[in-house]
């Protein structure tokens, strides 16, 4: 005879309590405990153990593993973020806003994987097979090795996996899957956590990669218990504005590769297309000789990117100046404004300052500091910066221009795209090995950069 157990589970860390608490004792977050009722069946066996019961410890030197075992999707930008492809036995969690293109990207990847490696099982818990077929027709997907099923019951899903023995499984989405023994609604903390655990065990025991699609909250965080992100091997975030055609795939967590790599895609009517030369795309449509526009350089993983940074300075309309930033840290803008006023004598304290990275990109690195300061001063003085110049450097509180990493890659990318001049930290000139032809102007502080550029 089954019994019901009532508990309160924290949506952030998974902590459970017999009574409701306003603040979680584990993660110390407020109002994160939700009421859940579980049906406990005594005749059910306990959860399966991870790995084979007869397995024995092995010396790490005798374990065979190589990157050649990875399953490559055939989409270079996707493989770059994964670290070279899907690792057998790994669990990947892909999150993103509704309508951003998660299902489209995975369906295209499934088509390529099924043609290269064998069968792929695509499990949809939110769309019918007819809806998926209509999308497949639009994308030109016609692989006989791509199997699609609409199912929410985890036991049925595992039965199909055991029968078909696919090379990769995609679950769209983890919030729609439920374990029959647990009397809780699909998408609840208990269901999501238990479903993820059992799929994780299946992936390790069968040595096949499993991809889970996850919903996100209104704040952009992955829905469900925080422990879900800790359990999986890789967490990917598919980002972008729905009104823009560009999408960015970045790794939030990756046990098999770097978390600094990003993949850039373009959303078209025929599907998602990878962008092979993002720098040319981001700066290709910029207007020349306008004030407040500067080309800056950043490093995403191993890839250098050139982006247009725009700034607008105008008198404060409400009497209280404000700083607005899109794609950059607003607090960093306030710091640079203070440095400009204190160290360079540029008084912008009574003005509204707006800073934007074009193309919908989001940057969080100090190497764009100098370009940001120059763009703000350019618009404030109504003087344009030479459009064939790229600006690189971090700005310290003393107004000094500090060195940045990977200067060779940054300058090489600028030269490849036809830029004639680069203003960069003088300290980076040491051990500089650059074969491309570009005029290098080293500066030590803001005064030197302003005199060179404006």
Secondary structure, DSSP 8 states (H G I E B T S, - for coil): --EEEEEEEETTT--EESS--SB-TTT--BS-EEEEEEEE-TTS-----SS-TT-----GGG----GGG-B--S-HHHHHHHTSSB-TT-EEEEEE-TTSSHHHHHHHHHHHHHHHTS-EEEEESSS-HHHHHHHHHHHT---TTEEEEE--BHHHHHHHHHHH--SEEEEE-GGG-B-TTS-S-TTSHHHHHHHHHHHHHHHHHHT-EEEEEE-B-TTSSBSS-THHHHHSSEEEEEE--TTSSEEEEEEEEETTS-SS-EEEEEEETTEEEE-S-HHHHHHTT--SS-TTEEEEEEEETTEEEEEEEEEEEEE-SSSS--EEEESS-HHHHHHHHHHHHHHS----TTEEEEEEEGGG-----GGGHHHHHHHHHHHHHT----TTEEE--EE-TTSBEE--S-HHHHHHHHHHTT--EEEEEGGGGTT----S--EEEEESBHHHHHHHH-
